[in-house]
Amino acid sequence: MQRRYYQRELAKFLEIDRSTYAYYESGKVVPPLHILWELSDLYKVSLDFLVGRECIGV
């Protein structure tokens, strides 16, 4: 079972403001590559999956 995270938890993990993470999540701002790497590691999925280029996680 995969854990669900609150925005504040993810922001703390990524060392960014919660509002910055909210902008990433809403699509208002594109996250930088290092943030995407961290999220793909956390969720154990490929970068392609994370950005919608493949249908299943790796």
N, C-alpha and C positions, 0 to 999 in steps of 0.2 A: 504494500500500500504506500502510495506516495503522499508525503506530508504537504499540507497547504500552508503557505506562509502569508503573514500579514505584510502590508507594504512597509510598515515601520521595521519589521524584522529583516526584510530584504535590504532595505536602505542601510540599516546598521551593518549587515553582512558585507555590503558593497562599499561601505564607508562614504555614503552620499546622503543628502537630505531626502526625507520622505517625499517632499514635493517634487524633487527631481525624478525620483522613481515613478511617481504618479504620472508625470509628463511622458516618461518612456512607455508606461503601460497604456496610456490613452492614445499614443501615436503622435502627440504634439511635438515630441523631440525624438530623434533617432539616437539610441544609445551608442556610445563609442565601442569599438571592438573589444577593449579590455573588459568592459561590463558584460558584453555578450559571452565572452569566454568564461567569466566567473559564473554566469547563470547556466551555461551549458554544462559546466562541471557540477554545479550544485544539483541540477535536475537530471544529470547523467543522460543527456541527449546531445546529438550532434549540433553544430552551428547551423547546418542546413535545415534541420528540423526546427530549431528555435526561430529561424527567420522565415519559415514556411516554404522551403524549397524541397522538402521531402515529407512524405505522409506519416512515417513511423519514426519513433526515436531509436537510437542505437544504443 
